[in-house]
Amino acid sequence: MRICLVSQEYPPETARGGIGSQNWTKARALARLGHEVHVLSSATGAAEGLVTRTDDGVSVHRIEPPGVAFPVYEAPAYWLGYTWSVLRGLHELMGSREFDVIDFAEYGAEGFAYQLDRTPWSFAPVVVQLHGPLSMFADRIGWPEPGSELERVGTFMEEVSIQRADALMACSANIADFTAPRHGVPRESIDVVHCGVDSDAFNPPPAGYREGLPPTVLFVGNLAENKGLGTVLDAVLSLRSKWPELQLRVLGKGEGSFLADLRERARSAGAEDALDLAGFVGDREELPGLYRSAHVFASPAQHEVGVANVYLEAMACGCPVLAAATGAAPEAITHDESGLLVAPGDVPATAAALDRILGDPALAARMGEAGRRRVDDYFSIDRYVERVLGTYERAIAAPGAERRELEPEGVP
């Protein structure tokens, strides 16, 4: 199968969050199975046409983003400009090859222009991957502000992309259940395709490995308050009298003001060494070792709309997970089995959960083993790709236009 993944985020150049990580994992796994995989992603600056390189069997094509030739100040304008750049990039790619399927994320509506312009002469089946539409973030966490330009324009663009897809797959039942009534598509038209993790690369440490290490709580992801990072830090600081060496290690990118606030909290508590802001890990091959050296992974997000990749990476490495009992987290983490679920923003409950895991190595080991079994049984990359290919095949078989031999005249 010849597949094109369209994703503004794609490591290493434009790695920012879960969408990029998931597409990176998906692309490499599909390529290993013998599929011809292309990724259309954003460059970080000026680019003349398509800038192409091969990465582990995947052809990665980068396009110039809006804001290079002249400033683009507002997100709605950027979204419109970027989807136009995607249309141009696909036109160039499809001039020399036909794709069996094109896979767009709904977030950012990158497929908006192509799907509006798709004709029998430029046709390829389209799958839209639901990572969590803008409307869902506005509803669940209040961003973007309801009624704002980004919320109105972005939601319209995403809805067009969702409704014009030949098949839909959602990262969680939570997302599917919200999207169907909100954007006017049948719930049964959405396949729930939970993310997968490379369980060969992400694997547990030898037995007893963590016992000789200082107690460490790990956070990986976007450094934002809605991810529960501030809650975790406050919980860690409250436990320092009992666990003097306890440290929160934080991996990811974030805004300076929020990071400054975290540092000030630690300084005010007289425990600056409790916070290790280690920055973004550009080389994903370093991540498994960081999970293996942690005693608990904690990210009790306000509302994680999908099953976060970081939960699965921690579980694959045999690390107990502390998450919030909201959103899609319970679809991956079974309370008291592979981790603990707490109310978002609840510092005492978060501290109690961390203390329970840190204070009971046998419990931590059982949770780690249960998480790894869950990955092997369901969240491994092989199982994930099976589900993805099933949705691709459904899109290819969907009723729709067929390619024609003659090139039509363009719109004047």
Long-range contacts (C-beta under 8 A, 24 or more apart in sequence): 1-30, 1-35, 1-36, 1-100, 1-101, 1-389, 1-392, 2-35, 2-36, 2-38, 2-97, 2-98, 2-99, 2-100, 3-30, 3-35, 3-36, 3-37, 3-38, 3-99, 3-100, 3-101, 3-102, 3-103, 3-392, 4-37, 4-38, 4-39, 4-40, 4-90, 4-93, 4-99, 4-101, 4-102, 4-103, 4-124, 5-37, 5-38, 5-39, 5-40, 5-103, 6-39, 6-40, 6-41, 6-86, 6-90, 6-102, 6-103, 6-104, 6-105, 6-110, 6-111, 7-39, 7-40, 7-41, 7-105, 7-110, 8-41, 8-42, 8-65, 8-82, 8-105, 8-108, 8-110, 9-41, 9-42, 10-39, 10-41, 10-42, 10-60, 11-282, 11-284, 12-282, 12-283, 13-41, 13-42, 13-43, 13-44, 13-62, 14-41, 14-42, 14-43, 14-44, 15-280, 15-282, 16-222, 16-253, 17-221, 17-222, 18-131, 18-195, 18-221, 18-306, 18-308, 18-309, 18-310, 19-105, 19-107, 19-131, 21-284, 21-309, 22-131, 22-171, 22-195, 22-309, 23-105, 24-284, 25-195, 25-196, 25-197, 25-198, 25-309, 25-381, 25-384, 26-103, 26-196, 26-384, 26-385, 26-388, 27-58, 28-56, 28-57, 28-58, 29-196, 29-198, 29-381, 29-382, 29-384, 29-385, 30-385, 30-388, 30-389, 31-56, 31-57, 31-58, 32-57, 33-385, 38-93, 38-99, 40-86, 40-89, 40-90, 40-93, 42-82, 49-92, 50-89, 50-92, 50-93, 61-89, 61-93, 63-88, 63-89, 74-149, 74-150, 75-149, 75-150, 75-154, 76-149, 76-150, 76-153, 76-154, 79-108, 79-109, 79-112, 79-153, 79-154, 79-157, 80-153, 80-157, 82-108, 82-110, 83-108, 83-109, 83-110, 83-111, 83-112, 83-113, 83-114, 83-157, 84-113, 86-110, 86-111, 86-113, 86-114, 87-113, 87-114, 87-117, 90-114, 91-122, 94-122, 94-124, 98-124, 98-403, 99-124, 100-124, 100-125, 100-392, 100-396, 101-125, 101-126, 101-127, 101-392, 101-395, 101-396, 102-126, 102-127, 103-127, 103-128, 103-129, 103-392, 104-128, 104-129, 104-161, 104-165, 105-129, 105-131, 106-130, 106-131, 106-133, 106-158, 106-161, 106-162, 107-131, 107-132, 107-133, 107-134, 107-158, 108-154, 108-158, 109-154, 109-157, 109-158, 109-160, 109-161, 110-161, 111-161, 111-165, 112-157, 112-158, 112-160, 112-161, 115-160, 115-161, 115-164, 115-165, 116-160, 116-164, 118-164, 118-401, 119-401, 119-408, 120-401, 120-402, 120-403, 120-404, 121-403, 121-404, 121-406, 121-407, 121-408, 123-400, 123-401, 123-402, 123-403, 125-166, 125-167, 125-392, 125-395, 125-396, 125-398, 125-400, 126-164, 126-165, 126-166, 126-167, 126-395, 127-165, 127-166, 127-167, 127-168, 127-169, 127-391, 127-392, 127-395, 128-161, 128-162, 128-165, 128-167, 128-168, 128-169, 129-169, 129-170, 129-171, 129-193, 130-162, 130-168, 130-169, 130-170, 130-171, 130-175, 130-176, 130-179, 130-190, 131-171, 131-175, 131-305, 131-306, 132-171, 132-175, 132-305, 132-306, 133-158, 133-159, 133-162, 133-175, 133-178, 133-179, 133-182, 133-183, 134-158, 135-159, 135-182, 135-183, 136-175, 136-178, 136-179, 136-182, 136-305, 137-305, 139-178, 139-182, 140-302, 140-303, 140-305, 140-327, 141-226, 141-302, 141-303, 143-226, 158-183, 159-183, 159-184, 165-395, 166-394, 166-395, 166-396, 166-398, 166-400, 167-191, 167-391, 167-392, 167-394, 167-395, 167-398, 168-391, 169-193, 169-387, 169-388, 169-391, 170-306, 171-195, 171-305, 171-306, 171-307, 171-328, 172-305, 172-306, 172-307, 172-327, 172-328, 172-331, 173-328, 173-331, 174-305, 174-306, 174-327, 174-328, 174-331, 175-305, 175-306, 175-328, 178-305, 191-387, 191-390, 191-391, 191-394, 193-384, 193-387, 193-388, 193-391, 194-307, 194-331, 194-332, 194-378, 194-379, 194-384, 194-387, 195-306, 195-307, 195-308, 195-309, 195-312, 195-379, 195-384, 196-312, 196-379, 196-380, 196-381, 196-382, 196-383, 196-384, 196-385, 197-309, 197-312, 197-313, 197-315, 197-316, 197-375, 197-379, 197-380, 197-381, 197-384, 198-316, 198-381, 199-316, 199-375, 199-376, 199-379, 199-380, 199-381, 201-285, 201-288, 202-287, 202-288, 202-291, 202-312, 202-313, 202-316, 202-317, 203-288, 203-316, 203-317, 203-318, 204-292, 204-316, 204-317, 204-318, 204-368, 204-372, 205-292, 205-293, 205-317, 205-318, 209-292, 209-293, 210-292, 210-293, 210-294, 210-295, 210-364, 211-361, 213-293, 213-295, 214-245, 214-246, 214-247, 215-243, 215-245, 215-246, 215-247, 215-295, 215-358, 216-246, 216-247, 216-248, 216-249, 216-293, 216-294, 216-295, 216-296, 217-246, 217-247, 217-248, 217-249, 217-294, 217-295, 217-296, 217-297, 217-298, 217-354, 218-248, 218-249, 218-251, 218-290, 218-291, 218-294, 218-296, 218-297, 218-298, 218-314, 218-319, 219-248, 219-249, 219-250, 219-251, 219-252, 219-297, 219-298, 219-299, 220-251, 220-252, 220-281, 220-287, 220-290, 220-291, 220-297, 220-299, 220-310, 220-313, 220-314, 221-251, 221-252, 221-299, 221-308, 221-310, 222-252, 222-253, 222-254, 223-250, 223-252, 223-253, 223-254, 223-255, 223-258, 223-259, 223-262, 224-254, 224-255, 224-258, 225-258, 225-302, 226-301, 226-302, 226-303, 227-299, 227-301, 227-302, 228-298, 228-299, 228-300, 228-301, 228-302, 228-324, 228-344, 228-345, 228-350, 229-262, 229-299, 230-261, 230-262, 230-265, 231-300, 231-344, 231-345, 231-346, 231-347, 231-350, 232-298, 232-299, 232-300, 232-322, 232-350, 233-262, 233-265, 233-266, 233-274, 233-275, 234-265, 234-347, 234-350, 234-351, 235-298, 235-347, 235-348, 235-350, 235-351, 235-354, 236-274, 236-275, 236-351, 236-354, 237-265, 237-266, 237-269, 237-271, 237-274, 238-347, 238-348, 238-351, 239-351, 239-354, 239-355, 239-358, 240-269, 240-271, 240-274, 242-355, 243-355, 243-358, 246-274, 246-358, 247-273, 247-274, 247-275, 247-276, 248-274, 248-275, 248-276, 249-276, 249-278, 249-290, 249-294, 250-275, 250-276, 250-277, 250-278, 251-278, 251-279, 251-280, 251-281, 251-287, 251-290, 252-279, 252-280, 253-279, 253-280, 287-313, 288-313, 288-317, 291-316, 291-317, 291-319, 292-317, 292-318, 292-319, 294-319, 295-319, 295-320, 295-357, 295-358, 295-364, 296-320, 296-321, 296-322, 296-354, 296-357, 296-358, 296-364, 297-321, 297-322, 298-322, 298-323, 298-350, 298-354, 299-323, 300-324, 300-342, 300-344, 300-345, 300-346, 300-350, 301-326, 301-327, 301-329, 301-344, 302-326, 302-344, 302-345, 303-327, 303-344, 304-328, 304-329, 307-331, 307-332, 308-332, 312-375, 312-379, 314-371, 315-339, 315-371, 315-372, 315-374, 315-375, 315-379, 316-371, 316-372, 316-375, 316-379, 317-372, 318-368, 318-369, 318-371, 318-372, 319-368, 319-371, 320-357, 320-364, 320-367, 320-368, 320-371, 321-367, 321-371, 322-350, 322-353, 322-354, 322-357, 332-374, 332-379, 333-371, 334-370, 334-374, 337-367, 337-370, 338-367, 338-370, 338-371, 338-374, 339-367, 339-371
